[in-house]
Amino acid sequence: MSDAHVASLHLYPVKGCRGIDLPAARVDVTGLACAGAGDREWMLVGDDGRFLTQRELPRLALVTVELLADRLRLTAPHMPPCDVRLAASGAAYDVVVWRSEVRGIDQGDPAASWLSDWLAAPARLVRFDRSVTRFCNRDYAGSTGAHTLFADGYPILVASTASLSDLNARLESRRERPLPMNRFRPNVVLSGLPAFAEDHVDTITVGGVTLKCVKPCTRCNVTATDQATARVGIEPLRTLGEFRMDTRFDGVTFGMNAVVTDGAAGTIEVGAEATVEYRF
């Protein structure tokens, strides 16, 4: 058992777009939530209904999301703002996230036109249809009943400040620039753990909320996309490949996917003490 602290909290209302830094967040079964918006509750789809992210469209990194009283506001350089009402309701249709087929609720032509113009590619904005439950992979989530919205696979991604510091020291040793945490798009960032100790974490308890770490997070080219400029490089994947390759998942790992096992609808705050229990 070890004590740590919540260093930062991050919500990504629209999958692939910029996140929102929060001083505190509600923790639902489906992930962090704030002001009527859940994590990855909205996403972009192409004409085929398949999800679109920074993997294919790095310019999404420059789309800022604001949470206003009754709407999402999307902004991008040299574009007028695009407001999407939280109460917006449109046609519901099947959409695909990896191998999951769920239902999305279309958010209207103005949002679709705005996004398509910015990305120079056809895109529509959909909101997760909460009448459908998208369960996490039971091979890892077990019998927890964990489910999520449009996240890649699990409701919460946990990362550690010490792990990033270790990676940055390796980058600097090869004369590469250090990277900010936003390259990894975590939800909960912990301080006070040894570097990569999260690999062995079983549970994290903050207040009355308990998160269970269930699977390492394999990383893709989004981590090599500068979130300030949308330029795509080769780091940190090259360096991670030298010491973080996990043959079980055929990729490099950084951070842990987690599910909520106790205290759903509770709140966690930046600076709060976290009790960490390990498994070896």
N, C-alpha and C positions, 0 to 999 in steps of 0.2 A: 504494500500500500504506500502511496506517495501523495504528497500535496502539491498542487499546482494552482495556477490562476488563469482565468479567462482573459486573454490578452486583447482579443477583438472578436467582433461578430459581424457577419456579412450575409446579406439577403440578396438573392438574384430573382426578382419577380419575373423577368423575361429571360428565358433560357438563351444563353449566348450573348446577351447584352451586359453592360456594366453593372456591377453590383452596388449595393447601398450599404455603407458602414453604419452600424447601429450601436447605440449605447446600451440597449437592452432589447430583448426579443422574446416573444412567446414561442414556446416549443410545442408544436403540434406533432401528432404521429407522422404527418407527412413532411415535417421539417420546420424550419424557422418561419415565423410569420410576424407581420407588423401592419397595422393600419388597413386591415381588410385585404392584404395581399400575402399569399403564401410563396414559399421558395419554388421557383420554376413552375409557377401556376400558369404562365403564358409561354408560348413558344411560336416560332415561325415554321411554316411548312411550305413546301413547293407545290407545284401543280399536281404532283402525285400523292400529296398528303403526307410525305415523309419529312421528318424534322430537318431543320437547317440550323447550323451552329457556326461558330468561328472556324471549325475545321475546314469548311468549304468556303466560308465567307468571312475572312478576317476583319472586314470593315464593321462587322457587328460590334467589335471591341470599342468603337467610337460612339455607339449609341448609349446615351445616358438615360437612366430611368429615374423619375421622381415620383414619389407617392404624395399626392395631394388629397384633399378631403374626400373627393368622390371620383377620382380618376387617376390613371397613370398618365404621366407626361413623358413622351419620348423626344429627345433632342439629339441633334448631330451637327457637326460643323457646317455652317452656311446653309442650314435647312431651317424652315419655320418649325416651331414646336408642333407635335402631334398629340392631341389629347384623346385618351381612350377611357370612356366611362367605366367605372367598376361595375355598374349595373347593366352594361351593354349585353344584349342577348341577340343571337343570330342563329343561323342554321347549325345544327350539330351533325358532325360526320366523322368517319373513322380516320384516325391519324396514326402514324407509326413512329415510335421511339425505339431504335435498335430493333429488337425482336418483339417488342410489345405493341399490340394494336389496341388503342383506347379511343375515346371519343373527345373531340375538341369542339368548342363552341366558337364559331367564326365571329370576329370582332369588327367586321364591317369593311366596306370598300375604302374609306378614307385612310385607315391604318394600312391596309394592303398597298394602296397607291404610294403612300409615304415611304414605306419600307422598300418597295420594289424600286422606287426612284433612287433611294440612297444606295441600295445594293447593286443596282443595274442588273437585277435578276428577279423573276417572278417570286413573290413571297406573300403569304397571308398570315395574319396574326390570329391564333386561336387560344382560347382559355380552356383549361382542363375541366371536363364535365365531371363534377364530383358525384354524380349519380352512379359512376363507375368506379370500382376499386382496382387499382393497379398494384398487385402484390409484388414485393421484392422477391428475388431469387431465394427459394427456401433452402437451397443447398448451403447458403451462407446465413440467411436470416433465421433459419430453423423454424420453430413453432411460435415465434414472437408475433406472428400476424402482421408484421411490418408492411406498410405500403407507402407509396410515394406518388408524386404528381409527374411532372415532365423531366425530373432529374434523370441522369443516365441510368441509375439503378437503385440508389438508396437515398433516404431523406436527408442525411447530414454527412458532410465531409469535415473531418477533424484534421488539423495540421498543427505543427509545433514550431515555435520561433527558433528553438535550438537546432532543429533539423534544417531550417532555411539558412541559419548562420553557418552550419557545417558545409552545406552545399555552396554557399557564397565564398567561403574560404577556399574551397577547391577551385571555383571559377577564377578567383583572383590569382591563385597560384599559376594559372595558365594565361594570365593577363586578359581575362574576360571580365566584363562589368558584373557587379553583383546585381541580383534580381530582387524585385519586391515580391511580397507574398501574393499580390493579386494575379501573378502568373498561374497560380495553382487554384484559384477560385474556391477557397475553403468557406465553410459556414462558421465553424468554431475554431479559433486559434488559441492554443494553450502555451503559456510560458511556465518555466520551472521544471520542465522535463529534460532529461538528457537527450542528446541528439538521437533521433530515430527510435526512442523508447516507445513511441506510439505503436510500433510494430507488434509490441507484446502487451498492449493495453487490453484488458477485458472490459471494464466499465469505467465510466466517468460520471461522477455525481456532483451536480451543482445545485445547491438548495435541495429542492424536492424532485429534481429532474435527473433521471439516470439514462445515460446513453450507453449502448453496448456496441463495441467495435466488432464488426463482423467480417470485413474483407479489406485487404490493401487496395488502394486506388491505383490502377494502372494509368499511366499518363500518355497523352497524345500530343499532337503538334500545337494544340492551343497553348501549352506551356511555353512554346517557342515564339508566341505572338506577343509583341510589345503591346500592352493594353493602353498605352498612351498614344501610339502612332499607328497601330495595326500592321506594322512591318513584321514579317515572319523570318526568324533566323534558325539557328541550329541548336542553341543552348536554351534550356538546360539538358535537353535530351542526350546530347553527346556525352556530357559529364556524368549524368545519372546512369547512362549505359555502362559506365566503367565500374560502378559499385552498387547499383540498385536494380540490376536485372533479376527478375523473378521468373524462372522457367515455368513455374506452375501456371502463370498467367500470360506467359509469352510477351512480357513487356517490362518496362521500368516502373517502379512504384514510388509514390510520395504521398503520404497522408493515409488516413484510414476512413473507410465508409462505416457509418454508424446508424443504428436504429434506436428508437425511443422505447424503452422497456418499462419506465415508471415516470409518473409525474407529468404526463401529457397535459397540455394547456397551462403548464407552469411557466414561469419567466426566469430567464437567466440574464445577468448583467456583466458588462465588462468590469474586470477587477475582482469579481467574485472568486472565492476560493473553490477549487475543484479537488475532490478526493478521487484519486486514480488507483484502481486495483489492476494488478497484472496477472497474466497467465503465461506460463512458460512450458 
